[in-house]
Amino acid sequence: MYRILVVGGGYVGSAVVAYFRSKNQKVWVTTRSNEKAKQFELLGAQPIVCDLTKPQTLSAVPDVQFVVIAVAPDSRDPENYRKVYIEGAGNLLSRLKQNPIAPFVVYISSTGVFPDVAGEWVDENMQLKPDSERSGILLQAEEQVLKSGLPAVIFRLGGIYGPGRNQIQNLKSGKWPESSEDEYVNLIHLDDVVGGVMALFKHAEAGQVYIGADDEPAKRSELLAWLSGQLGIENRAKFDIDGKISGKRCRNAKLKSLGFQFKFPSFKKGYESLIGDGPAGAGLRAKKPVND
């Protein structure tokens, strides 16, 4: 039996907890909410109610073999980014270094660290210069993890979707995103996030960065047109693009070199799993996850 700590009980963290508990592993999970702690107890996990920005609350962090850090700020302003990704994660890393055996750490980051390259392909070897304050903070947080002295890898995820977090309900309720450009989006299904974490635990080399995004980056216009067709609703997406393409396309070859195979290699496969029989998507199988 492995001893695993999941830091952050949000959308990703909850799925990781549920997976490892289904394999009868011993799992701890951090949360700031007593109510959510009770929900994790029902899964057989051991919750730790704490605040990463307050080091004195981290005394219950156990000695474990594996750690998944999947934290997220309450808002997207730079101050909250620094508080969570730099200060909070830094406090946790310091606490982990006090344990007798250094655990292997998978740190969940974002493909948002990559700049807009007008739809060109990017990979982990790209030399990055932050093009926004937030992306600079994300890169600083990655460096903090890799320089912590703990064996660690960075898992840069594309846009995560799955049960309880996807475009389907928004489109069915008439909430269409607005855009002045046709942007490439890089997506990954929640199941593949969990599968990727497992692959990294088993096969990754410490000190490395891995991209977590499926095989087929797509233009946002393509995604919305396909979804509206599957749902049997009018495509109301509007792009004032003048032929301009934005975003980037992320390569996943490094992750796949570990032997990882995507359960959902494209958004079409992933969304088909979320939509039931019939054009209206009446069989949508979404359930609300535990959020941090």
Summary of the structure (lengths in Angstrom):
residues: 292
radius of gyration: 19.2
end to end distance: 26.1
largest distance: 58.9
contacts: 941
relative contact order: 0.15
helix: 35%
strand: 20%
